[in-house]
Structures are given as C-alpha cells and as structure tokens.
Amino acid sequence: MPRIQAKGQVTLERRLRDAVGLRPGDEVEERVVRPGEAIEEAGILVTARRAGFSRFRGILGKGVTQDVMAELRDA
C-alpha cells in the first residue's frame, strides 16, 4: 500500500497506473468523494488509512497515561 511521503507525494503502483492508462506527464484530477456519492468516471479511488497503531489513538478515552495504566493493572 502506498504511503504519503514527507512532501505529500504518493507513488501509484504500476498495476494501477496501467489499469487506467496513466503515463509519465499525464495530469490527474483530485477531488473529494463523500460516502454514498456516485463515481461515474473510471479512475483510482484513494482512501485514507491510519498507519500502524495510530488507529487506536484515543480508544481508551481521555486521561493521563499513568491513570489509564493503573486502571488496566487493577482490572
């Protein structure tokens, strides 16, 4: 899965570029697609996924780390 680089660049896999006929120098359209919105043109849909454990950030709610750890140890 491609990752966003420090400068905000994303490299599309060759199989994706080939599937829609992208070549070096081609321009691509960027637009936000909201849930339920119909897409009528061929293209590549990019969705955001959090990397690694960051998707669990905030799962225990707000609190001081020591308090959360103490609560987990007592359980």
PyMOL Python script that loads the backbone (N, CA, C, O; Angstrom):
from pymol import cmd

cmd.read_pdbstr("""\
ATOM      1  N   MET A   1       0.844  -1.168   0.000  1.00  0.00           N
ATOM      2  CA  MET A   1       0.000   0.000   0.000  1.00  0.00           C
ATOM      3  C   MET A   1       0.892   1.234   0.000  1.00  0.00           C
ATOM      4  O   MET A   1       1.827   1.323   0.795  1.00  0.00           O
ATOM      5  N   PRO A   2       0.610   2.188  -0.886  1.00  0.00           N
ATOM      6  CA  PRO A   2       1.422   3.410  -0.937  1.00  0.00           C
ATOM      7  C   PRO A   2       1.283   4.240   0.334  1.00  0.00           C
ATOM      8  O   PRO A   2       0.249   4.208   1.001  1.00  0.00           O
ATOM      9  N   ARG A   3       2.323   4.971   0.654  1.00  0.00           N
ATOM     10  CA  ARG A   3       2.308   5.865   1.813  1.00  0.00           C
ATOM     11  C   ARG A   3       2.569   7.288   1.331  1.00  0.00           C
ATOM     12  O   ARG A   3       3.226   7.502   0.312  1.00  0.00           O
ATOM     13  N   ILE A   4       2.051   8.243   2.067  1.00  0.00           N
ATOM     14  CA  ILE A   4       2.311   9.639   1.748  1.00  0.00           C
ATOM     15  C   ILE A   4       3.707   9.981   2.242  1.00  0.00           C
ATOM     16  O   ILE A   4       4.043   9.735   3.400  1.00  0.00           O
ATOM     17  N   GLN A   5       4.507  10.543   1.365  1.00  0.00           N
ATOM     18  CA  GLN A   5       5.872  10.921   1.698  1.00  0.00           C
ATOM     19  C   GLN A   5       5.876  12.260   2.428  1.00  0.00           C
ATOM     20  O   GLN A   5       4.844  12.928   2.505  1.00  0.00           O
ATOM     21  N   ALA A   6       7.015  12.650   2.956  1.00  0.00           N
ATOM     22  CA  ALA A   6       7.140  13.880   3.736  1.00  0.00           C
ATOM     23  C   ALA A   6       6.684  15.116   2.956  1.00  0.00           C
ATOM     24  O   ALA A   6       6.147  16.053   3.548  1.00  0.00           O
ATOM     25  N   LYS A   7       6.885  15.131   1.662  1.00  0.00           N
ATOM     26  CA  LYS A   7       6.485  16.273   0.834  1.00  0.00           C
ATOM     27  C   LYS A   7       5.054  16.148   0.323  1.00  0.00           C
ATOM     28  O   LYS A   7       4.620  16.963  -0.491  1.00  0.00           O
ATOM     29  N   GLY A   8       4.307  15.136   0.791  1.00  0.00           N
ATOM     30  CA  GLY A   8       2.923  14.964   0.379  1.00  0.00           C
ATOM     31  C   GLY A   8       2.742  14.181  -0.907  1.00  0.00           C
ATOM     32  O   GLY A   8       1.636  14.112  -1.442  1.00  0.00           O
ATOM     33  N   GLN A   9       3.806  13.595  -1.405  1.00  0.00           N
ATOM     34  CA  GLN A   9       3.733  12.845  -2.654  1.00  0.00           C
ATOM     35  C   GLN A   9       3.321  11.400  -2.399  1.00  0.00           C
ATOM     36  O   GLN A   9       3.648  10.813  -1.368  1.00  0.00           O
ATOM     37  N   VAL A  10       2.593  10.844  -3.367  1.00  0.00           N
ATOM     38  CA  VAL A  10       2.176   9.445  -3.308  1.00  0.00           C
ATOM     39  C   VAL A  10       2.580   8.787  -4.616  1.00  0.00           C
ATOM     40  O   VAL A  10       2.353   9.348  -5.688  1.00  0.00           O
ATOM     41  N   THR A  11       3.175   7.606  -4.540  1.00  0.00           N
ATOM     42  CA  THR A  11       3.528   6.859  -5.738  1.00  0.00           C
ATOM     43  C   THR A  11       2.461   5.801  -5.975  1.00  0.00           C
ATOM     44  O   THR A  11       2.200   4.968  -5.107  1.00  0.00           O
ATOM     45  N   LEU A  12       1.845   5.836  -7.154  1.00  0.00           N
ATOM     46  CA  LEU A  12       0.834   4.841  -7.505  1.00  0.00           C
ATOM     47  C   LEU A  12       1.513   3.601  -8.068  1.00  0.00           C
ATOM     48  O   LEU A  12       2.455   3.700  -8.854  1.00  0.00           O
ATOM     49  N   GLU A  13       1.033   2.448  -7.665  1.00  0.00           N
ATOM     50  CA  GLU A  13       1.600   1.198  -8.151  1.00  0.00           C
ATOM     51  C   GLU A  13       1.411   1.090  -9.660  1.00  0.00           C
ATOM     52  O   GLU A  13       0.445   1.614 -10.214  1.00  0.00           O
ATOM     53  N   ARG A  14       2.325   0.421 -10.302  1.00  0.00           N
ATOM     54  CA  ARG A  14       2.290   0.290 -11.757  1.00  0.00           C
ATOM     55  C   ARG A  14       0.988  -0.343 -12.242  1.00  0.00           C
ATOM     56  O   ARG A  14       0.435   0.077 -13.258  1.00  0.00           O
ATOM     57  N   ARG A  15       0.495  -1.358 -11.516  1.00  0.00           N
ATOM     58  CA  ARG A  15      -0.731  -2.028 -11.962  1.00  0.00           C
ATOM     59  C   ARG A  15      -1.916  -1.063 -11.971  1.00  0.00           C
ATOM     60  O   ARG A  15      -2.810  -1.187 -12.808  1.00  0.00           O
ATOM     61  N   LEU A  16      -1.927  -0.099 -11.040  1.00  0.00           N
ATOM     62  CA  LEU A  16      -2.994   0.899 -11.021  1.00  0.00           C
ATOM     63  C   LEU A  16      -2.837   1.888 -12.168  1.00  0.00           C
ATOM     64  O   LEU A  16      -3.809   2.232 -12.841  1.00  0.00           O
ATOM     65  N   ARG A  17      -1.606   2.342 -12.382  1.00  0.00           N
ATOM     66  CA  ARG A  17      -1.362   3.278 -13.493  1.00  0.00           C
ATOM     67  C   ARG A  17      -1.725   2.643 -14.820  1.00  0.00           C
ATOM     68  O   ARG A  17      -2.337   3.277 -15.680  1.00  0.00           O
ATOM     69  N   ASP A  18      -1.343   1.385 -14.978  1.00  0.00           N
ATOM     70  CA  ASP A  18      -1.651   0.677 -16.223  1.00  0.00           C
ATOM     71  C   ASP A  18      -3.150   0.457 -16.403  1.00  0.00           C
ATOM     72  O   ASP A  18      -3.662   0.542 -17.519  1.00  0.00           O
ATOM     73  N   ALA A  19      -3.851   0.175 -15.308  1.00  0.00           N
ATOM     74  CA  ALA A  19      -5.286  -0.106 -15.379  1.00  0.00           C
ATOM     75  C   ALA A  19      -6.084   1.076 -15.912  1.00  0.00           C
ATOM     76  O   ALA A  19      -7.092   0.881 -16.591  1.00  0.00           O
ATOM     77  N   VAL A  20      -5.650   2.298 -15.616  1.00  0.00           N
ATOM     78  CA  VAL A  20      -6.367   3.479 -16.091  1.00  0.00           C
ATOM     79  C   VAL A  20      -5.610   4.222 -17.191  1.00  0.00           C
ATOM     80  O   VAL A  20      -6.042   5.285 -17.637  1.00  0.00           O
ATOM     81  N   GLY A  21      -4.492   3.665 -17.624  1.00  0.00           N
ATOM     82  CA  GLY A  21      -3.764   4.241 -18.745  1.00  0.00           C
ATOM     83  C   GLY A  21      -2.971   5.501 -18.434  1.00  0.00           C
ATOM     84  O   GLY A  21      -2.792   6.345 -19.312  1.00  0.00           O
ATOM     85  N   LEU A  22      -2.497   5.642 -17.213  1.00  0.00           N
ATOM     86  CA  LEU A  22      -1.679   6.806 -16.866  1.00  0.00           C
ATOM     87  C   LEU A  22      -0.255   6.634 -17.374  1.00  0.00           C
ATOM     88  O   LEU A  22       0.337   5.559 -17.271  1.00  0.00           O
ATOM     89  N   ARG A  23       0.280   7.719 -17.923  1.00  0.00           N
ATOM     90  CA  ARG A  23       1.645   7.709 -18.442  1.00  0.00           C
ATOM     91  C   ARG A  23       2.406   8.890 -17.830  1.00  0.00           C
ATOM     92  O   ARG A  23       1.780   9.839 -17.357  1.00  0.00           O
ATOM     93  N   PRO A  24       3.737   8.848 -17.830  1.00  0.00           N
ATOM     94  CA  PRO A  24       4.506   9.982 -17.306  1.00  0.00           C
ATOM     95  C   PRO A  24       4.091  11.288 -17.986  1.00  0.00           C
ATOM     96  O   PRO A  24       3.973  11.352 -19.210  1.00  0.00           O
ATOM     97  N   GLY A  25       3.874  12.320 -17.181  1.00  0.00           N
ATOM     98  CA  GLY A  25       3.476  13.619 -17.714  1.00  0.00           C
ATOM     99  C   GLY A  25       1.967  13.833 -17.743  1.00  0.00           C
ATOM    100  O   GLY A  25       1.516  14.964 -17.923  1.00  0.00           O
ATOM    101  N   ASP A  26       1.173  12.771 -17.570  1.00  0.00           N
ATOM    102  CA  ASP A  26      -0.287  12.928 -17.543  1.00  0.00           C
ATOM    103  C   ASP A  26      -0.699  13.733 -16.315  1.00  0.00           C
ATOM    104  O   ASP A  26      -0.059  13.661 -15.266  1.00  0.00           O
ATOM    105  N   GLU A  27      -1.767  14.492 -16.461  1.00  0.00           N
ATOM    106  CA  GLU A  27      -2.324  15.204 -15.326  1.00  0.00           C
ATOM    107  C   GLU A  27      -3.440  14.352 -14.735  1.00  0.00           C
ATOM    108  O   GLU A  27      -4.143  13.651 -15.463  1.00  0.00           O
ATOM    109  N   VAL A  28      -3.602  14.411 -13.422  1.00  0.00           N
ATOM    110  CA  VAL A  28      -4.665  13.669 -12.756  1.00  0.00           C
ATOM    111  C   VAL A  28      -5.554  14.647 -12.012  1.00  0.00           C
ATOM    112  O   VAL A  28      -5.094  15.687 -11.539  1.00  0.00           O
ATOM    113  N   GLU A  29      -6.835  14.305 -11.911  1.00  0.00           N
ATOM    114  CA  GLU A  29      -7.790  15.145 -11.199  1.00  0.00           C
ATOM    115  C   GLU A  29      -7.843  14.713  -9.747  1.00  0.00           C
ATOM    116  O   GLU A  29      -7.858  13.520  -9.443  1.00  0.00           O
ATOM    117  N   GLU A  30      -7.872  15.681  -8.858  1.00  0.00           N
ATOM    118  CA  GLU A  30      -8.005  15.397  -7.434  1.00  0.00           C
ATOM    119  C   GLU A  30      -9.349  15.956  -6.981  1.00  0.00           C
ATOM    120  O   GLU A  30      -9.670  17.114  -7.247  1.00  0.00           O
ATOM    121  N   ARG A  31     -10.128  15.128  -6.298  1.00  0.00           N
ATOM    122  CA  ARG A  31     -11.377  15.617  -5.736  1.00  0.00           C
ATOM    123  C   ARG A  31     -11.786  14.730  -4.572  1.00  0.00           C
ATOM    124  O   ARG A  31     -11.397  13.564  -4.503  1.00  0.00           O
ATOM    125  N   VAL A  32     -12.561  15.280  -3.670  1.00  0.00           N
ATOM    126  CA  VAL A  32     -13.046  14.541  -2.509  1.00  0.00           C
ATOM    127  C   VAL A  32     -14.312  13.802  -2.917  1.00  0.00           C
ATOM    128  O   VAL A  32     -15.205  14.376  -3.539  1.00  0.00           O
ATOM    129  N   VAL A  33     -14.379  12.515  -2.558  1.00  0.00           N
ATOM    130  CA  VAL A  33     -15.572  11.719  -2.798  1.00  0.00           C
ATOM    131  C   VAL A  33     -16.159  11.379  -1.448  1.00  0.00           C
ATOM    132  O   VAL A  33     -15.507  10.750  -0.615  1.00  0.00           O
ATOM    133  N   ARG A  34     -17.382  11.795  -1.237  1.00  0.00           N
ATOM    134  CA  ARG A  34     -18.040  11.549   0.045  1.00  0.00           C
ATOM    135  C   ARG A  34     -18.784  10.220   0.018  1.00  0.00           C
ATOM    136  O   ARG A  34     -19.193   9.764  -1.049  1.00  0.00           O
ATOM    137  N   PRO A  35     -18.965   9.588   1.191  1.00  0.00           N
ATOM    138  CA  PRO A  35     -19.697   8.319   1.249  1.00  0.00           C
ATOM    139  C   PRO A  35     -21.068   8.447   0.578  1.00  0.00           C
ATOM    140  O   PRO A  35     -21.809   9.398   0.827  1.00  0.00           O
ATOM    141  N   GLY A  36     -21.385   7.486  -0.264  1.00  0.00           N
ATOM    142  CA  GLY A  36     -22.666   7.471  -0.963  1.00  0.00           C
ATOM    143  C   GLY A  36     -22.665   8.228  -2.278  1.00  0.00           C
ATOM    144  O   GLY A  36     -23.626   8.134  -3.042  1.00  0.00           O
ATOM    145  N   GLU A  37     -21.605   8.977  -2.560  1.00  0.00           N
ATOM    146  CA  GLU A  37     -21.530   9.734  -3.808  1.00  0.00           C
ATOM    147  C   GLU A  37     -21.188   8.776  -4.948  1.00  0.00           C
ATOM    148  O   GLU A  37     -20.284   7.948  -4.834  1.00  0.00           O
ATOM    149  N   ALA A  38     -21.917   8.905  -6.030  1.00  0.00           N
ATOM    150  CA  ALA A  38     -21.669   8.046  -7.201  1.00  0.00           C
ATOM    151  C   ALA A  38     -20.443   8.534  -7.966  1.00  0.00           C
ATOM    152  O   ALA A  38     -20.228   9.735  -8.131  1.00  0.00           O
ATOM    153  N   ILE A  39     -19.657   7.588  -8.420  1.00  0.00           N
ATOM    154  CA  ILE A  39     -18.499   7.899  -9.253  1.00  0.00           C
ATOM    155  C   ILE A  39     -18.800   7.344 -10.632  1.00  0.00           C
ATOM    156  O   ILE A  39     -18.957   6.135 -10.798  1.00  0.00           O
ATOM    157  N   GLU A  40     -18.881   8.214 -11.615  1.00  0.00           N
ATOM    158  CA  GLU A  40     -19.289   7.782 -12.943  1.00  0.00           C
ATOM    159  C   GLU A  40     -18.138   7.688 -13.932  1.00  0.00           C
ATOM    160  O   GLU A  40     -18.332   7.240 -15.062  1.00  0.00           O
ATOM    161  N   GLU A  41     -16.947   8.101 -13.526  1.00  0.00           N
ATOM    162  CA  GLU A  41     -15.802   8.054 -14.419  1.00  0.00           C
ATOM    163  C   GLU A  41     -14.808   7.014 -13.932  1.00  0.00           C
ATOM    164  O   GLU A  41     -14.693   6.767 -12.732  1.00  0.00           O
ATOM    165  N   ALA A  42     -14.092   6.408 -14.867  1.00  0.00           N
ATOM    166  CA  ALA A  42     -13.041   5.467 -14.490  1.00  0.00           C
ATOM    167  C   ALA A  42     -11.930   6.230 -13.802  1.00  0.00           C
ATOM    168  O   ALA A  42     -11.651   7.378 -14.147  1.00  0.00           O
ATOM    169  N   GLY A  43     -11.304   5.607 -12.848  1.00  0.00           N
ATOM    170  CA  GLY A  43     -10.209   6.271 -12.163  1.00  0.00           C
ATOM    171  C   GLY A  43      -9.722   5.447 -10.996  1.00  0.00           C
ATOM    172  O   GLY A  43     -10.033   4.262 -10.883  1.00  0.00           O
ATOM    173  N   ILE A  44      -8.969   6.072 -10.141  1.00  0.00           N
ATOM    174  CA  ILE A  44      -8.411   5.422  -8.961  1.00  0.00           C
ATOM    175  C   ILE A  44      -8.974   6.142  -7.735  1.00  0.00           C
ATOM    176  O   ILE A  44      -8.866   7.362  -7.620  1.00  0.00           O
ATOM    177  N   LEU A  45      -9.561   5.393  -6.841  1.00  0.00           N
ATOM    178  CA  LEU A  45     -10.079   5.966  -5.606  1.00  0.00           C
ATOM    179  C   LEU A  45      -9.054   5.727  -4.506  1.00  0.00           C
ATOM    180  O   LEU A  45      -8.662   4.588  -4.254  1.00  0.00           O
ATOM    181  N   VAL A  46      -8.629   6.778  -3.866  1.00  0.00           N
ATOM    182  CA  VAL A  46      -7.653   6.695  -2.787  1.00  0.00           C
ATOM    183  C   VAL A  46      -8.385   6.962  -1.483  1.00  0.00           C
ATOM    184  O   VAL A  46      -9.030   8.000  -1.333  1.00  0.00           O
ATOM    185  N   THR A  47      -8.290   6.036  -0.542  1.00  0.00           N
ATOM    186  CA  THR A  47      -8.917   6.233   0.759  1.00  0.00           C
ATOM    187  C   THR A  47      -7.841   6.300   1.834  1.00  0.00           C
ATOM    188  O   THR A  47      -6.778   5.693   1.704  1.00  0.00           O
ATOM    189  N   ALA A  48      -8.124   7.034   2.881  1.00  0.00           N
ATOM    190  CA  ALA A  48      -7.149   7.204   3.956  1.00  0.00           C
ATOM    191  C   ALA A  48      -7.209   6.022   4.917  1.00  0.00           C
ATOM    192  O   ALA A  48      -8.291   5.564   5.287  1.00  0.00           O
ATOM    193  N   ARG A  49      -6.065   5.546   5.307  1.00  0.00           N
ATOM    194  CA  ARG A  49      -5.933   4.524   6.348  1.00  0.00           C
ATOM    195  C   ARG A  49      -4.840   4.966   7.280  1.00  0.00           C
ATOM    196  O   ARG A  49      -3.756   5.347   6.839  1.00  0.00           O
ATOM    197  N   ARG A  50      -5.113   4.920   8.553  1.00  0.00           N
ATOM    198  CA  ARG A  50      -4.069   5.294   9.508  1.00  0.00           C
ATOM    199  C   ARG A  50      -3.011   4.213   9.554  1.00  0.00           C
ATOM    200  O   ARG A  50      -3.312   3.022   9.464  1.00  0.00           O
ATOM    201  N   ALA A  51      -1.793   4.635   9.692  1.00  0.00           N
ATOM    202  CA  ALA A  51      -0.681   3.693   9.726  1.00  0.00           C
ATOM    203  C   ALA A  51      -0.489   3.113  11.121  1.00  0.00           C
ATOM    204  O   ALA A  51      -0.635   3.819  12.119  1.00  0.00           O
ATOM    205  N   GLY A  52      -0.165   1.842  11.187  1.00  0.00           N
ATOM    206  CA  GLY A  52       0.213   1.191  12.433  1.00  0.00           C
ATOM    207  C   GLY A  52      -0.799   1.332  13.549  1.00  0.00           C
ATOM    208  O   GLY A  52      -2.006   1.218  13.337  1.00  0.00           O
ATOM    209  N   PHE A  53      -0.291   1.579  14.729  1.00  0.00           N
ATOM    210  CA  PHE A  53      -1.129   1.639  15.922  1.00  0.00           C
ATOM    211  C   PHE A  53      -1.830   2.979  16.094  1.00  0.00           C
ATOM    212  O   PHE A  53      -2.623   3.137  17.021  1.00  0.00           O
ATOM    213  N   SER A  54      -1.559   3.944  15.229  1.00  0.00           N
ATOM    214  CA  SER A  54      -2.191   5.249  15.398  1.00  0.00           C
ATOM    215  C   SER A  54      -3.707   5.166  15.287  1.00  0.00           C
ATOM    216  O   SER A  54      -4.408   6.053  15.775  1.00  0.00           O
ATOM    217  N   ARG A  55      -4.229   4.110  14.649  1.00  0.00           N
ATOM    218  CA  ARG A  55      -5.682   3.973  14.543  1.00  0.00           C
ATOM    219  C   ARG A  55      -6.321   3.694  15.910  1.00  0.00           C
ATOM    220  O   ARG A  55      -7.533   3.843  16.065  1.00  0.00           O
ATOM    221  N   PHE A  56      -5.515   3.291  16.899  1.00  0.00           N
ATOM    222  CA  PHE A  56      -6.029   3.019  18.239  1.00  0.00           C
ATOM    223  C   PHE A  56      -5.938   4.237  19.154  1.00  0.00           C
ATOM    224  O   PHE A  56      -6.376   4.182  20.303  1.00  0.00           O
ATOM    225  N   ARG A  57      -5.379   5.324  18.657  1.00  0.00           N
ATOM    226  CA  ARG A  57      -5.213   6.531  19.476  1.00  0.00           C
ATOM    227  C   ARG A  57      -6.578   7.015  19.959  1.00  0.00           C
ATOM    228  O   ARG A  57      -7.501   7.182  19.163  1.00  0.00           O
ATOM    229  N   GLY A  58      -6.698   7.236  21.254  1.00  0.00           N
ATOM    230  CA  GLY A  58      -7.932   7.736  21.832  1.00  0.00           C
ATOM    231  C   GLY A  58      -8.956   6.673  22.172  1.00  0.00           C
ATOM    232  O   GLY A  58     -10.031   7.006  22.672  1.00  0.00           O
ATOM    233  N   ILE A  59      -8.663   5.405  21.919  1.00  0.00           N
ATOM    234  CA  ILE A  59      -9.634   4.338  22.146  1.00  0.00           C
ATOM    235  C   ILE A  59     -10.002   4.201  23.626  1.00  0.00           C
ATOM    236  O   ILE A  59     -11.111   3.777  23.953  1.00  0.00           O
ATOM    237  N   LEU A  60      -9.088   4.555  24.509  1.00  0.00           N
ATOM    238  CA  LEU A  60      -9.359   4.463  25.939  1.00  0.00           C
ATOM    239  C   LEU A  60      -9.935   5.750  26.502  1.00  0.00           C
ATOM    240  O   LEU A  60     -10.153   5.865  27.708  1.00  0.00           O
ATOM    241  N   GLY A  61     -10.180   6.709  25.638  1.00  0.00           N
ATOM    242  CA  GLY A  61     -10.714   7.981  26.099  1.00  0.00           C
ATOM    243  C   GLY A  61      -9.604   8.900  26.547  1.00  0.00           C
ATOM    244  O   GLY A  61      -8.421   8.595  26.397  1.00  0.00           O
ATOM    245  N   LYS A  62     -10.002  10.023  27.096  1.00  0.00           N
ATOM    246  CA  LYS A  62      -9.022  10.991  27.565  1.00  0.00           C
ATOM    247  C   LYS A  62      -8.591  10.636  28.975  1.00  0.00           C
ATOM    248  O   LYS A  62      -9.401  10.163  29.773  1.00  0.00           O
ATOM    249  N   GLY A  63      -7.362  10.851  29.280  1.00  0.00           N
ATOM    250  CA  GLY A  63      -6.845  10.561  30.611  1.00  0.00           C
ATOM    251  C   GLY A  63      -5.336  10.599  30.622  1.00  0.00           C
ATOM    252  O   GLY A  63      -4.686  10.555  29.577  1.00  0.00           O
ATOM    253  N   VAL A  64      -4.806  10.678  31.786  1.00  0.00           N
ATOM    254  CA  VAL A  64      -3.364  10.671  31.951  1.00  0.00           C
ATOM    255  C   VAL A  64      -2.882   9.228  31.798  1.00  0.00           C
ATOM    256  O   VAL A  64      -3.515   8.303  32.306  1.00  0.00           O
ATOM    257  N   THR A  65      -1.787   9.042  31.114  1.00  0.00           N
ATOM    258  CA  THR A  65      -1.271   7.707  30.846  1.00  0.00           C
ATOM    259  C   THR A  65      -1.120   6.878  32.119  1.00  0.00           C
ATOM    260  O   THR A  65      -1.482   5.702  32.142  1.00  0.00           O
ATOM    261  N   GLN A  66      -0.592   7.482  33.163  1.00  0.00           N
ATOM    262  CA  GLN A  66      -0.398   6.743  34.407  1.00  0.00           C
ATOM    263  C   GLN A  66      -1.734   6.264  34.976  1.00  0.00           C
ATOM    264  O   GLN A  66      -1.821   5.145  35.482  1.00  0.00           O
ATOM    265  N   ASP A  67      -2.769   7.095  34.899  1.00  0.00           N
ATOM    266  CA  ASP A  67      -4.095   6.711  35.398  1.00  0.00           C
ATOM    267  C   ASP A  67      -4.665   5.545  34.604  1.00  0.00           C
ATOM    268  O   ASP A  67      -5.223   4.606  35.173  1.00  0.00           O
ATOM    269  N   VAL A  68      -4.522   5.613  33.297  1.00  0.00           N
ATOM    270  CA  VAL A  68      -5.031   4.540  32.429  1.00  0.00           C
ATOM    271  C   VAL A  68      -4.288   3.246  32.721  1.00  0.00           C
ATOM    272  O   VAL A  68      -4.907   2.189  32.834  1.00  0.00           O
ATOM    273  N   MET A  69      -2.977   3.317  32.844  1.00  0.00           N
ATOM    274  CA  MET A  69      -2.182   2.111  33.126  1.00  0.00           C
ATOM    275  C   MET A  69      -2.543   1.515  34.481  1.00  0.00           C
ATOM    276  O   MET A  69      -2.648   0.296  34.614  1.00  0.00           O
ATOM    277  N   ALA A  70      -2.733   2.358  35.479  1.00  0.00           N
ATOM    278  CA  ALA A  70      -3.124   1.876  36.814  1.00  0.00           C
ATOM    279  C   ALA A  70      -4.465   1.174  36.748  1.00  0.00           C
ATOM    280  O   ALA A  70      -4.652   0.130  37.373  1.00  0.00           O
ATOM    281  N   GLU A  71      -5.400   1.735  35.999  1.00  0.00           N
ATOM    282  CA  GLU A  71      -6.720   1.128  35.856  1.00  0.00           C
ATOM    283  C   GLU A  71      -6.628  -0.231  35.151  1.00  0.00           C
ATOM    284  O   GLU A  71      -7.303  -1.183  35.543  1.00  0.00           O
ATOM    285  N   LEU A  72      -5.797  -0.316  34.120  1.00  0.00           N
ATOM    286  CA  LEU A  72      -5.625  -1.573  33.405  1.00  0.00           C
ATOM    287  C   LEU A  72      -4.990  -2.643  34.291  1.00  0.00           C
ATOM    288  O   LEU A  72      -5.360  -3.814  34.211  1.00  0.00           O
ATOM    289  N   ARG A  73      -4.039  -2.246  35.131  1.00  0.00           N
ATOM    290  CA  ARG A  73      -3.360  -3.213  36.006  1.00  0.00           C
ATOM    291  C   ARG A  73      -4.286  -3.733  37.089  1.00  0.00           C
ATOM    292  O   ARG A  73      -4.164  -4.888  37.496  1.00  0.00           O
ATOM    293  N   ASP A  74      -5.207  -2.911  37.564  1.00  0.00           N
ATOM    294  CA  ASP A  74      -6.151  -3.333  38.602  1.00  0.00           C
ATOM    295  C   ASP A  74      -7.261  -4.231  38.074  1.00  0.00           C
ATOM    296  O   ASP A  74      -7.921  -4.927  38.845  1.00  0.00           O
ATOM    297  N   ALA A  75      -7.464  -4.216  36.775  1.00  0.00           N
ATOM    298  CA  ALA A  75      -8.578  -4.978  36.180  1.00  0.00           C
ATOM    299  C   ALA A  75      -8.384  -6.467  36.243  1.00  0.00           C
ATOM    300  O   ALA A  75      -9.240  -7.221  35.780  1.00  0.00           O
TER     301      ALA A  75
END
""", "prot")
cmd.dss("prot")
cmd.show_as("cartoon", "prot")
cmd.util.cbc("prot")
cmd.orient("prot")
